[in-house]
């Protein structure tokens, strides 16, 4: 984990989609973030220690990418590649995929337990309580993610060619790659752009930027889906920039 020093920040993109506007000034507190995407081996250690069954395993599989495009396939879970095939051991350093937001939150709770910290996510039978004041691990908020992806207060990454810092449709060969293979950004964080999409803490709301607070926005209180950021190996340059 890497300590990111917070500060003032301009959130949003005046040339982006409507849910990236209005561009507005906020402040971010210091936070920690992982220097790479979570590799398969690390998620496997979580499953081995807890016996956790992912949503894909408990449901109807996950979405795969093949000659038919994206489609859902039974029997696919975090052990599988983007095409739904079992990953060989040589790919244990690839970012884990086919995980839901709930899976990621349970993984964060496991990290908290290992470190003797208080859980942020409290799962009950039919509900979830979130305690952002807890000192445990959690997913980054969308604002934290964007701040970190831009290099925080030391950002020079925007001047670098995308191919130097990201796996995207122009250089990935239509598949993800092992974590940490591209040049890190100015904070020392890898793959925030490209490779695989990343879950954020926040519920998604297209109009949230209109009413987000000026300090440490964490998304609306409820919603129907969670925020994903970063683009992937299959997304073009415009979506990763």
Secondary structure, DSSP 8 states (H G I E B T S, - for coil): -EEE--EEEEES-TTS-GGG-S-EEEEE--EEE-SS--BHHHHHHHHHHH----HHHHTT-EEEEETTEEEEETT--TTB-TTS-B--GGGTTBB--S--HHHHHHHHHHHHHHHT---SEEE-SS-EEE-TTS-S-----HHHHHHHHTTGGG--GGGS-HHHH---TTTS-SS--BTT-S---TTS---SSSSS-EEEEEE--TTGGGT--SBS---BS--SSEEEES--TTS-HHHH-
